[in-house]
Amino acid sequence: MIGRLNHVAIAVPDLDAAAAVYRNALGAQVSAPQAEPDHGVTVVFVELSNTKIELLHPLGDNSPIQAFLNKNPSGGMHHVCYEVDDILAARDRLKAEGARVLGNGEPKIGAHGKPVLFLHPKDFCGTLVEIEQA
């Protein structure tokens, strides 16, 4: 069921500074900021040959990323995202195995324009998992 690693997401308190670190210190190709109001974040993608790093910054006071940064002021890894061929079949299989799907259980459109769901970190070794339809 699980496909390739799509991205690792890192919550950051200063999006411009974080993008500059990846661009300047590491020589990475970094996208322009992209607001995702449905998810309460602004994202920047760091393009790697085999995956991406997603830098997340709160968009508004009710952002889940703001809550994360309140607990982790320096930022840190927020989630990992894996691709799946069929997000609804993956959701149903995961639920049948006892995994908790966050939200209302229906996919939302993510930053790549594809359906995504998030899975409870307590069900995945303490890591928030995002699945994205490939």
C-alpha positions in Angstrom: 0.0 0.0 0.0 2.6 2.6 1.0 4.5 4.2 -1.8 7.5 6.4 -2.0 8.3 9.1 0.5 6.8 12.3 -0.9 8.2 14.8 1.7 9.4 15.5 5.2 7.7 18.5 6.7 9.5 20.9 9.1 7.7 23.6 11.0 9.7 26.8 11.1 9.2 30.1 13.1 10.7 32.2 10.2 10.0 30.9 6.7 12.3 33.3 4.9 15.2 32.5 7.2 14.6 28.7 6.8 14.4 28.9 3.0 17.6 30.9 3.0 19.4 28.2 5.0 18.4 25.6 2.5 19.1 27.8 -0.5 22.4 29.4 0.6 24.0 27.0 3.0 22.9 23.8 1.3 22.6 25.0 -2.3 19.1 23.6 -2.7 16.5 24.7 -5.1 13.7 26.3 -3.0 10.2 27.2 -4.3 8.4 30.5 -3.7 6.1 30.6 -0.6 2.6 29.2 -1.2 -0.3 30.0 1.1 -2.6 27.0 1.9 -5.5 28.6 3.8 -7.4 25.3 4.0 -4.5 23.9 6.1 -3.6 27.1 7.9 0.0 27.1 6.6 2.3 28.8 4.2 4.7 26.3 2.6 8.0 26.3 0.8 9.3 23.2 -1.0 13.0 22.3 -1.0 13.5 20.1 -4.1 15.8 17.1 -3.7 16.6 14.5 -6.3 14.6 11.8 -4.5 12.0 13.7 -2.4 11.2 17.1 -1.0 11.5 19.0 2.3 8.4 21.0 3.1 9.0 24.0 5.3 5.8 25.0 7.1 4.9 28.3 8.7 1.6 29.3 10.4 -1.0 31.1 8.3 -3.1 32.8 11.0 -3.4 32.4 14.7 -5.6 29.2 14.5 -3.0 27.3 12.5 -2.0 23.9 13.8 1.6 24.8 13.0 1.3 27.8 15.4 0.3 25.3 18.2 3.3 23.1 17.2 5.6 26.1 17.4 4.2 27.2 20.7 5.5 23.8 22.1 8.7 23.9 19.9 9.7 27.5 19.5 12.7 26.7 17.4 10.6 24.5 15.0 11.2 20.9 14.1 10.0 17.9 12.2 6.3 18.0 11.9 5.3 15.0 9.7 6.3 12.6 7.0 4.2 12.1 3.8 3.9 8.9 1.9 2.3 8.4 -1.4 -0.5 5.9 -1.9 -2.2 4.8 -5.2 -5.8 5.1 -3.9 -6.3 7.3 -0.9 -9.8 6.1 -0.1 -8.8 2.4 -0.3 -5.7 3.3 1.9 -7.9 5.1 4.4 -10.3 2.2 4.6 -7.5 -0.3 5.1 -5.8 1.8 7.7 -9.1 2.3 9.7 -9.7 -1.5 9.5 -6.3 -1.9 11.1 -7.2 0.4 13.9 -5.4 3.6 12.7 -7.1 6.9 13.5 -7.6 9.3 10.6 -7.6 12.9 11.7 -10.3 15.4 10.9 -13.6 14.1 9.4 -11.9 11.3 7.6 -12.5 12.8 4.2 -9.4 13.8 2.1 -8.6 17.5 1.6 -6.6 18.9 -1.3 -3.0 19.4 -0.2 -0.2 21.7 -1.3 0.5 19.6 -4.4 -3.1 19.8 -5.6 -3.8 16.1 -4.6 -6.0 14.5 -1.9 -4.4 14.1 1.5 -5.2 12.7 4.9 -3.4 12.8 8.2 -3.0 9.8 10.6 -2.7 10.1 14.4 0.9 10.1 15.6 0.1 7.7 18.4 -0.7 5.0 15.8 2.7 5.5 14.0 5.5 5.4 16.5 4.9 9.0 17.6 5.1 10.5 14.1 2.3 12.4 12.4 1.8 10.7 9.0 0.3 12.3 5.9 -0.8 10.1 3.0 -1.1 11.7 -0.4 -2.7 10.2 -3.5 0.0 9.7 -6.1 
